[in-house]
Amino acid sequence: MSGRFPPGLPVTISGLSESLGVSTMPVRGAIDQLIADGALEYLDNRRVRVPDIDADRFDELIGARIALETVAAERALHFVDYVRLDKLTSLDNLIGTAYENGDVELGIERNFAFHRCMYEARPSFVLLPLIESVWLRMGPFMREATANLDQSYLIDRHAEAIEAIRAKDVQALKEAITADIQDGAGHVGRQRLLNAANRLRVSV
């Protein structure tokens, strides 16, 4: 989910096995599951890659995140206790520290951990697997484009979400989750796609 492998980069099953220090069998099983989830695709000669996507499909993923995660947040709102609130606050601080230190992978991991911590206050056997499937597809694009973050992403939407939970304000919480997804993932994803399009035009 942290997007360690960039979109479009082919890797071999044997290469992954060697880098992880395991046999090809568990790697193949994990790859098959990721392909079923839409996070990877098979190429020729035993290679796989993270599929690239266009702006329309990326917008679909953003829309799916908003639709699923606002429902998950609303379900969880009245089940978040003070212990979980403290954990959410700690995770929010750790996210900021990770990005300040230039650790994009850790920042993305902690961002997903923040959202998961909130939604697991009232677990759902339907919503969370769907949400995590979308995260898997978005992770590589978030990682590659996070370097393009600008002032539009400096508003701490997680802090807004925490305050909404404290106030038991459903609408404010849904707005904070929506803004977090749009300001963060939506911005960096579109920026990456625009950069890719510009590179393509230059190379033609």
Secondary structure, 3 states (H helix, E strand, C coil): CCCCCCECCCEEHHHHHHHHCCCHHHHHHHHHHHHHCCCCEECCCCEEEECCCCHHHHHHHHHHHHHHHHHHHHHHHHHCCHHHHHHHHHHHHHHHHHHHCCCHHHHHHHHHHHHHHHHCCCCCCCHHHHHHHHHHHHHHHHHHHHHHCCHHHCCCHHHHHHHHHHHCCHHHHHHHHHHHHHHHHHHHHHHHHHHHHHHHHHHC
